[in-house]
Amino acid sequence: MRAFKALSILAVTLFTLPIFADNGMNSPYTRYGFGQLSIAEVGVNKGMGGTGIGLQNSSQINMLNPASYAAVDTLTFLLDVGMSLHNTNFAEGNVRMNARNTTFDYLAMQFRLMPKLGMTIGMTPFSNIGYNFSNTQTIRDDEDGMVTTTNRYYGDGGLRQVTIGLGWSPFKNFSIGANLAYLYGEVYHYVYNQYSESSISTRTKQYQADITTYKTDLGLQYQTTFGKNRITLGATYQLGHTIDDKGYTVDVTSTNGTANYDTLSVSSFSIPAGIGAGISYTYDERLTFAADYSVQQYSATNFFGYKGADYHRASVGFEYIPERITRKLFRRTRYRAGLHYATSHYYVGEYKGPTEYGATIGIGLPIMNGWSAKSIINISGQAVHVRPAPGSGMITENYLRLSIGLSFNEGWFDKWKVQ
């Protein structure tokens, strides 16, 4: 009954999601690989720098390690939904420009199936693609006139994942879990080359792939408690596999109105294997420090014939609650901060893609009503600097993100009692 209720809510929500279809991307770097990769972070993870492999909390969803699902309370139903506002600044030499976007980030729900067995259902992005830019160069300027060439680059799409996960605690202080995700989406890139002189051939090249596949993640966690102190150790493993769906490159050359098409099938996509480890320390259920590190072996993958690069991500974060039980709003507010570092999973020519550095601050405001104060509004602000490799001449990007989410935590499965 609980699973049916949760699936019904998910189905209704997914039906309304097309209004949030904008993927929020304007980055030329999304031309490479799967685009800009995302981790399955919800409100609490966002505020703590993206940490979560070593986090376990009975009142918060944490999709970064499915072993954490085992901690959910018996009568609790958790629902977490969030969105972000983005402002991006691009810099290339003395040229700068800004772009603003809004994205739907995640939807997740969690509940207990039976003692020591929790279930989570969620929808999160896996990658985003979005760019549209062009450049014009003069190739001849003499007595016969000036001839210019214009290259336009356009891309759209990305992958989404719908996840069903289970977390089980076979014995005290130890839990294991698994996430099975259905990945779907479209990868679309377009390159158009045109000359101002009509007698010169134009060339268009399209890269396209419709992808439907799966992703499997395994996790485990172990806790040890002494006095008011608790340490949680976590580990995850992502299973790699080849994607059956094929991609296509279409090369179109047009001369004097006559077009020639050359279509090539590409079947080199794959989900990489990956591992992660995390640790958290909690004191008196009020102060938590966490750290994560993960690597995914994209060097063993290809994208339309271009080799990938191993993707490394490290993050640290903390959360502080002045008082756990109080009616004073700001004494019960959760204060968070975090840092993260990530490399690219692709090469740009001979250079490895840019490196990402980010800092986050956030709060979790409790919704204090007559029934409960467990539901939380999560707000976080993030500054991200994307630095290209030295000497590459690539674009520098700076992001400012405001993320807002609602973590709904209520006792939906309580039985009514008649006095």
N, C-alpha and C positions, 0 to 999 in steps of 0.2 A: 504493500500500500504506500509506504514512504517513497519507494523508488518510482512508482507510477505517478505520484503527486509531483515529485521533482521533475520527472521527464515531461509532464504536462506543462509545467511552468517554463521549462527550457524551450519547448516547441513553440509556445505562444511568443516568447521573447525573440527567438530566432526569426519568427515570421515578421517581426517589426524592425529587424536590424537593417534592412536596406536603406533606411533613412540616414544611417551612419556610414554609408559606403565609402566616403572619402578616406583614403589611407594615410593622409597627412604628410605625404612625402613630396619634397622638391629637390632632392639631392641627386646630383649627377653620378655619385658613387653607387647608386642603386642600379646602374647599368651592369654591374658585375655580380657574379654569383647568383644567389637567390634574392639579392637585394639587401636591404637593411634588416639584419636578424633581430628578433625579439626574444626575450625570455618570458616564461609564463608567470610573470609577477603580478600580484594584486596589491591593494592599497598598503598593507603593512610592509611588504617587500619593497615597494617603491620608496617609501619614506626612509628605509634602512639601507639604501645603496644597492638594492637588488639581492641582498642576502636572503637565505632561506633553507639551504641544504641541511643546516644544523638547527633549525628552529622547529619547535613543536609547541602548540598552544591549543587548548581545547575550545577556545572561543574565537579563533581566527583561522581562515582558510590559508593554506600554504601549498601551492601546486608545484613548488620547486623540488619537493621531495615527497612522493606519495606515501612514504612510511608515516608521515605526520598525520594522515587521516585517521589513524587508529585512536587518536586522543580525543576525538569529538565527543561531547557529552551525550548521554543516552536520549534525552528528551529535546535536544536542541536541533533546530534547523537554521543553517547559515546560508545567507545569500550575499554575494559580493558583486558589485557592478561599478564600472568606472570609465571615465573619459579624460582626455587631456587637451589642453590648448598649447600650441607650439608657435614660437617665434624663432625663425632661423635667419642668421646672418651669414652670407657667403662673401669671401674675400679672395681675390686673385690679383696680386700686385696692388695697384691703387684703386682698383674697381671693387665696389661693394654693393650689395643689394640685400633686401629683406624679403621674407615670405612668411605668411601666417596660415595656420591650418588647425583644424579640429579633428580629433580621432576618437572613435569608440575603442577602448582598450581591452576590456575583459568582462566576462560574465561567468560567475562560478557559484555553485551551490554544494552544500555538504550536509550530511546527516549520517546517523548510525543505523546500520542494518541489523546488527545484533551486538551483544557485549563483545568488546575488543575488535570489532570490525566496522570501519567507517568507509563511506563512499563519497566521491566527489565527481560532479559533472560540470564541465566548463567549456567556454569558448574563448580562445585567445589568438592573437596573430602569431604566425611563425616568421613571416618576412613581409616587407613592404617594398614596392617599386613605384617610383614616381619622379619623372623629370621631363623637362621640355626646354631645350636651349639650342642656340645656333651660333655659328660664327661665319663671317665673310672675309675673304682675303682677295687681294688684287694679284693676279698672276701675269697680267700684261698691261702696260700703260705706255703706248708709243703713238707714232703718227697714224697707225691703223685703228686707234681707239683703245679704250680700256676694257679689259675682260676680268670679271670677278667670278669667284666660285663660293658658293654657300653650302655649308654642311649643317643639316638640322638633325638633332638627336631627340628622340621621344621614347618614353617608356611608361608602362603602366602595369598594374597587377600586384601580385604577391600571393602568399599562401596563408590560409587560415587553418586552425586546428580545433576540432571538437574532441574533447577528452573525457573519457570515463576512467576513473581510478579507484582502486581499493587499497586500504591500509589495515593491516592486521597485527595485533600484538599477541604472539603465541605464548609469551611468558612475561613476567614483570620487567619493566624498564627496557624492553627490546621490542621493536616493531619493524615490519617489512611492508613493502607496498609496490604497486605497479600502476603505471599510466598507459593506457592504449588510446592513441589519438588517430583520428581520421583527418588526413591532410588533403586539402583541395585548393585549387586556384589556378591562375593563369600567369605565365611569364611572357611579357611582350616587349620587344625592343625594335626600334625603327631608326634606320640611318638613311638620310636622303641627301644626295649630292647633285647640285644643279649649277650650271654655268650661265652667265649673262648672255653669252653668244649662243644662239639657238642651234647652230650647226654642230656644237659639241655635245656628245652623248651625255645623258643624265643617268644616274645609277641610284637605285633604291635597294636596300637590303633589310629584310625582316627576319627577326629571330622570335620564334613563338613556340610555346609548349603549354598544353593543358594537362595539369598534373592532378591525379587522385591517387593517394597512397596512404600509408600508415606510418606511425612512429611509436616505438615502445620504449618506455623508461622504467627502470627498476630502482628501488631505493631501500635503504635501511637506516635505522636510528637506534642509538643506545644512550640511555640516561643514567647518571649517577647523582645521588643527592646526599649532602652532608650538612646538617643543620638547615640554615636558610639558603644554602648554596645549591645550585643545580648546574651540571654540565651535560650538554647534549652533543653527541658526535653523530655525524651523518655522512652518508656516501650515496652516490647515484651512478647509474650506468645506462647509457643510451645505446641501444642496439642499432648497428649499421646495416643497410641493405640497399640493393639496387632497385631503382624505380622502373617499373615496367613501361610506363608511358614514354612515348617518343616525342622529341622536339623536331622542329623544322626550320631550316633557313631558306629563304626565298630571295634570290638575286635577280633583280629586274634591270635590264639595260635598255634604254630607249633612245633611238636615233631617228630623227626626222619623222616622228610619230609612229615608228615601228618598235614594238616592245618584244624583247626576248626574255624568257623566264627560265631560271635554273633552280630547281628545288632539290634540296638535300635533306635526307632524314638523319636525325641525330638521336642516339639512345645512350647517352653517357651520364644521365643524372643519377644521383644516389643520396641517401641519407647517411651521414657519417657516424661512425662509432664515437662515443665520448664518455668521459668519466668526470666525476666531481666529488669534492670533499668539503665538509663544512663543520664548524664548531660554534657553539654558543655557550655563554656563561650567564646565569640569571641569579640575582641576589634578592631574596625576600619577595619574589614575584613583582618587583618594582623596577629593577635595573637589569637590562639585558645588553650584552655585547655579542656580536656575531661576526664571523669571517667565512668567506667562501672562496674556492678556487675550482675552475673547471677548464677542460680542454676538449675540443671536438676535432676529429681528424679530417678536416676538409682537404688536406693535402692528398688524400686518396680519392678525391672526387674531381669531376670535370663539369664545366658549364659551357655547352656549345663548343666543346673542343678546347676550352681554356682551363688550365689546371688551377685548383684551389690552393689555399694555404691554411695551416692549422689555426683554429680560432681559440684564443686564450682569453679567459675572463677572471678577474679577481675583484673582490668587493669586501668592504667592512662596513659595519653599521651598529647603531645602538638605539635603545628605546628606554625612556625614563618616565615613570609615573610617580608623582609626588606622594599621593595617597590612593590606595586601592578602594577604600570604603569611605566615602564622604559625599555630601550633597553639594559641595563647592565645585563648580564646573571646571575651573582651571587647575584645581588641585588633583582632579581625576583625569585631566587631559593627558594623553600620551605624547611625549615630545621625542622626536626622532631625527636622526641625521645619518649620513653615510657617504662613502666614496667608492668609486669603481674605476677599473681600468680594463680595456678590451682591445684586442688586435683585430685586424680584418681577416676575412676568410677567403680572400681573393688577391690576385695581382693586377696591377694596372701597368700593362707593358712589362718592363723588366723590374719594376718596383713593386714591393709589397704594398697593399692598400694602407690607408691612414690608420693611425692609432687614436683611440677614444679615451678621454679622461672626463670623469663626471663627479659632481658633488651635489648632494641632496639634503634638504631640510624639510621636516614635515611635522604634522600634528595629527592626532586622532581625537576628535571631539566626541565625547559620549552624548548620545541622545537620551536625556534624562526625562523620563515620564513617570506616570503613576504605576506602570507595570514593571519596568526594568530600566537599567542603564547600561545594558550590554551592547546595544547597537551603536555603531560608531560612524561618524563622517570623517573620512581620511582625506587630508589635503597635504600635498607636497609640492615643493618647487625644486626644479633641477636645472643646473647649468652644466652644459656639455661642450667640451672643446675637441674638435676632430682635427688632428694634426697630420698632414701628409709627410711622407718620407722626405728627408733633406735632399735637395737637388732635383726633386721630381717635377717641380713646377706645377703641382696640382693645387686644387682649391682648398682653402681652409674654411671650416664650418664651425659656427658657434650656435648652440641651441639654448633657448630658455623655455622650459616646459612647466606648466601648471597642471597638476593632476588632481582630480576630484573623484572620490569614490564613496559609496555607501556600503558599509558592512552591516547587514541586517542579521541580528542574533536574537531570536525569540523562541520560546518554548512551544512550538507548534504541535508537538506530539503529547502535550500534557492531557490527562483525562479530566473531564469536568466532574466535580464533586457536588452532590446535592446535600445541603445542610439539613 
